Amino acid sequence: MRQLSIPMLLMLLALALPSGKLQAQMGYGNNKLLAYATIEDGDTIPIFHLNTVNIITKWTLLTDKEIKKNQRLIRNVRKTLPYAKEARRRLQEIEKEMAGLPPAKRKAYIKKYEEEMLAEFQEDLEGLTFSQGKVLLKLVDRETGNNSYTLVADLRGKVRATFYNTFARMFGFNMKERFDPKRNKEDNLIDRIARSIELGKL
């Protein structure tokens, strides 16, 4: 079956609940910086999120032999990796936007955002093949640190997440499955392909 029947599920992967951290302005005069902060013992301590630095050894990249053997998986990762990275970016964006919203307004914000996501990505995601959809779920976990079940449960509740997972399993998906490149050979290969693409080696 070429067409995915769960576009709504894939859209929801780009939504999450806020972290609840405070925001603080630091600096003097016109040189001010808006940053997340926490208060400990009466002191405001800024929180800065640094980009992850990956130390990559040569063996983590694909060999020429592996590239020839895994052309289909490479195509699938190359096609879906941008969506997974966009999901991570959207999660960070929503976290910032919702940090200052009262609980009563969060539901309306999520609904509006969901409608915008559907309008923007539904056609592209419905065009993914079965194998590409499966790779996308893996890559979203890789980028965000959460599987699709957790993302949907946090956003829409466990009942809705269970329904989606039951439906997804009819098509061979398991939303609770984690991306585990250390123990799962296929996940390890997907991770190495993604790293090779990110470094411009593929």
Steps between C-alpha positions, in 0.01 A plus 500: 500500500667821383284766662528542875165500675618680810602852391348650814728284711807621318390862534464470874863403529592866461299609805594488868426653839710788637783461746362757744833680550506870575628763259736773612667803343869550569745768404534877520356783292399390154717187516242263645459128449176307552574158651339222703585510867432328829490642852703328772532643851381837376756520217396506134721259307489515118461176307670467164447195278817422311502312174593135530856423394542154351844345502493274198759237424563389144331162549163660581468619140389267223755309296477488120380139525222595743393789277452266204313247714259746662399737219127473576540576870734789417233648270238463773717666764596780262132566423372492860789650699401861414150436640645361823729800540207732432303317770779571748507866400122527538511337844751759617292779346178383666673461834605865488159624379300308760728576795313823571146382419247420773368139492161614367659639181737210434230270358386763249861571405572131441186459288588801285858380462380150408277641224792700362722190504238297314466766232877521460611136514203267443552462125872426538455250783212318331734443207752309711528127449452253784875452548561876492233557765667243723840666455344840575369381836849375585662827397251711696598304810867552410455876468258569787586227750137382518314226317178590322277339767649723771464813286135431425424396860653821639304710254166321453486259794565128544159393368561674167858370485381143564242532223759626253742225600235230456417639156867536409577139591255388232747647250808354668594805710567498874494851641650384829809358337810700590788598277792301644811503278710334772292181513303495174698432180250673271488807726880505506507497120238778480704708746821448304325593175359816664845593634656448157233724343546768767875503435449521125645153438185378321 
